[in-house]
Amino acid sequence: MKKSLLVLFFISMFTTQINSQEKGIGIGIIIGEPTGISAKYWLDNNAALDFGLAYSLFHTKSSFSLHTDYVIHNYSIIKSEFKIPVYYGIGGRIRSYSEKIYLGARGVAGVLYIDKNLPIDAFIEIAPVFNLLPETSLHLDLSIGVRYYLR
């Protein structure tokens, strides 16, 4: 059964209409601060909603976080034969430490590699977070990731 599902997955991956990832939904992983699951939903060729559900591995107080960003992609900054847009945007983050829940505003900037032949992308991003509640503080998220696009 497992082998059948794996074969079907790879067949669907390579028989799917393959084009650039400026549409659809991508699901993957993020590694860094925080580490977890990443998703992206393209609104049009330049704008997308970015999501993350992750766990902080590097702080003395481990925590879960959920973030959502609205991002704009600029394809003209990096000149290359590959699709490598720079993206930037704003969003919000909820982070849960053992006794407190923090709500913060998040700015994000990153670089995205869009594969021309496979339904995947890879990214690196930095996101300063200004925690607003229950107290103010500044935090920095830095991560790399990869996503597979569903068709």
Secondary structure, DSSP 8 states (H G I E B T S, - for coil): -HHHHHHHHHHHHHHS----SSSSEEEEEEEEESEEEEEEEESSSSEEEEEEEEEE-SSSS-EEEEEEEEEEEESSSS--SSB--EEEEEEEEEEE-SS-EEEEEEEEEEEEEE-SSSSEEEEEEEEEEEEEESS-EEEEEEEEEEEEEE-
